[in-house]
Each structure stands twice: as C-alpha cells, then as structure tokens.
C-alpha cells in the first residue's frame, strides 16, 4: 500500500470507530451512524482509486 492509502485506511478506521462509539454511548441512532460510516467508506474508496 502507498503511504496515502495507509493514511486513508487509518483515518477510516479511526473515524468509523468514533462513529460506532458514539452509537454505543447513545449519542447517535443507527441511521445516523450508517450515514457517517458510508461517508467514511466513500472517502476510503476514493483514496484507493487514486
């Protein structure tokens, strides 16, 4: 993996973990959490295509 992709993967994992943690703590509902995770996934896909 390139350094940029490594960074994108780390960002995805960190941001996804944060979103799931907010859900687990009751700060976000399931729909909002899925929207956030899908957004992070789209960012990761974009980085992988570059």
N, C-alpha and C positions, 0 to 999 in steps of 0.2 A: 504494500500500500504506500501511496505517496504521503508526504507529511501533511498535505492539505486534507487528504481523505482521513488520515488518522485523527486529525483535529476535528473534522466533521463528525466522525464516529464518537469521539469523546464528548463533543457538545451534545449530540443526540442522546447519548446515554445519560449524561448529567441532567439535561432538560426533561427527559422522559421520567427519570427517577424523581425529579422535583414535582412534576405534574401528578405522578402516582402517589407521592407522599401527601400532597395537598388533598387528593381524593380520599386517601386513607384517614386523614385527620378531619375529614368532614367539611373542608373549605370549598370543595368543588363537587358538582354532581357528575355522574357518569358521562352524560352527553358533552359537557364542557371539557372533561378530561380527554375524551376521544378526539374532540376537535383539536386540542392542543397537541396530542400525540401525533395525529395525522399531519399537522402543520410541520412538526419536527421531522417526521418521516419524509415529507416532501422536500424539506431542506437537505436532508441526507441524500436523497435520490439525486437532487440537482448537483450536489457536490461530487457524487460518484460518477455522474455523466461528464463532468468537466475534465 
